[in-house]
Every structure is written in structure tokens, then in C-alpha cells.
């Protein structure tokens, strides 16, 4: 299991306060980055340094919560 698969596995489910904290952000990509950061504890620098493949692992986990 890769480090990011492990992070995704341990990502907490979003709470309403997490969703509400995004209300002032207009850009959908920024909303998603902020939410993934809140749910994983990764900061903006960590998220910005991910490869697309690594980010996709976290994005897929987030999508599973929101569908």
C-alpha cells in the first residue's frame, strides 16, 4: 500500500462544518483542495507537491464520501 493509499484509507468523512467552511470559495478546484486538506491533515504545500496519480487516490476517496 502506498503512502497516499494509506492517507486515503484514513481520511475522515466530511462533517457539515467542513462543507460549510467552503462556502466562501468560488473555485471548485480550490474547494476540493481545501476539503481534502481538512480531511487528511495535509497542507497546501503537501497537496501541491503531489503527482496527479497520488492526488487522484485522495480525490477518489473524497468522491466516495460525496456520492
C-alpha positions as CSV (number, residue, x, y, z in Angstrom):
1,X,0.0,0.0,0.0
2,X,1.4,3.4,-1.0
3,X,1.6,6.3,1.5
4,X,-1.3,8.1,-0.3
5,X,-3.4,5.0,-0.3
6,X,-2.9,4.8,3.4
7,X,-3.7,8.5,3.8
8,X,-6.9,8.0,1.7
9,X,-7.8,4.9,3.8
10,X,-7.5,7.1,7.0
11,X,-9.3,10.1,5.5
12,X,-12.1,11.1,7.8
13,X,-15.6,11.6,6.5
14,X,-16.6,15.2,6.0
15,X,-18.8,16.8,8.5
16,X,-21.3,19.6,7.7
17,X,-18.9,22.1,9.3
18,X,-16.3,21.1,6.7
19,X,-18.7,21.7,3.8
20,X,-19.9,25.0,5.3
21,X,-16.3,26.2,5.6
22,X,-16.0,26.1,1.8
23,X,-19.0,28.4,1.2
24,X,-16.8,31.5,0.6
25,X,-14.6,29.7,-2.0
26,X,-15.8,30.1,-5.6
27,X,-13.4,27.9,-7.5
28,X,-14.3,24.2,-7.4
29,X,-10.7,23.1,-7.6
30,X,-9.8,25.2,-4.6
31,X,-12.8,23.9,-2.7
32,X,-11.7,20.3,-3.3
33,X,-8.1,21.0,-2.3
34,X,-9.2,22.7,0.9
35,X,-11.6,19.9,1.8
36,X,-9.0,17.1,1.1
37,X,-6.5,19.1,3.2
38,X,-9.0,19.4,6.1
39,X,-9.9,15.7,5.9
40,X,-6.3,14.4,5.7
41,X,-4.3,16.9,7.6
42,X,-2.2,17.6,4.5
43,X,-1.3,21.3,4.0
44,X,-1.4,23.2,0.7
45,X,2.3,22.7,0.0
46,X,1.9,18.9,0.5
47,X,-1.1,18.8,-1.8
48,X,0.7,21.0,-4.4
49,X,3.6,18.6,-4.5
50,X,1.5,15.5,-5.2
51,X,1.7,13.8,-8.6
52,X,-1.7,13.6,-10.4
53,X,-1.8,9.8,-9.6
54,X,-1.3,10.5,-5.9
55,X,-3.9,13.2,-5.9
56,X,-6.4,11.0,-7.8
57,X,-6.2,8.4,-4.9
58,X,-7.3,11.1,-2.4
59,X,-9.8,12.6,-4.9
60,X,-11.4,9.2,-5.4
61,X,-11.8,8.7,-1.6
62,X,-13.4,12.1,-1.3
63,X,-15.8,11.3,-4.1
64,X,-16.8,8.1,-2.3
65,X,-18.0,10.3,0.6
66,X,-19.9,12.7,-1.5
67,X,-21.8,10.3,-3.7
